[in-house]
Amino acid sequence: MIADPGAEYLLKKAWKLYEDGRHIELVDETLDPSEYEAEHAKKIIEIALMCTQSSPTSRPAMSEVVVLFKSRDSGEHTQPTRSPFVEFVERFPGDKSTSTASSSSNATASFSVLSAR
């Protein structure tokens, strides 16, 4: 798969739009704007961006996400901060033009089968 040199991945685009105050543009344009509240959509996008923080301790717990979704006040939650990995450029196999570093992993996986007594 060859990457489109002008394309940017969704998270980077989302952050750019959010920082410009235009994150409502992330909503699918085929949706009828009269069928959703723009402020509610913006709030959902902000909560989603909070979940992309690079440090797990900076991300809200799922219980907090539920509370945020249920809250009526859009200013009630803390604002997300741009994560350093937003600038990460996806590397595609065989695409030598963007490859600047290599990494390896010795990760292993194990599976356990539980049985009832």
Residue, then its C-alpha position, 0 to 999 in steps of 0.5 A: m500500500i502506497a501512502d498518498p503524500g498529501a494525506e494526513y491521518l484522522l487523528k492529526k486532522a482532528w487535532k488541527l480542526y479542534e485547535d482551529g475551533r472547526h472540529i464540527e467539520l469532523v461530523d459526517e457531511t451526509l448527516d442532516p445537521s437538523e438531526y443533531e446538536a452541533e454543540h453535542a457533537k463538538k463535546i463528543i469529539e473533545i471527549a474522544l480527543m481526551c482519550t487519545q492522550s499519550s500518557p494513560t494516566s492523562r486519559p479519562a477512565m471509562s467511568e469518567v467518559v460516561v459521566l462526561f457524556k451524560s453531563r449537560d454542561s459542555g464546559e464541565h470537563t477538562q480540555p484535551t491537550r495535543s499528544p506528542f504522537v499526533e505528529f507520528v507519520e505512519r510507515f508503510p511497508g516498502d515506503k523508504s521515503t518516510s522511514t527514518a528509524s527501525s525498531s524491533s520487538n521481542a514481545t510474546a503472547s501466552f494463552s490460558v484455557l480455563s476449565a470448570r471443576 
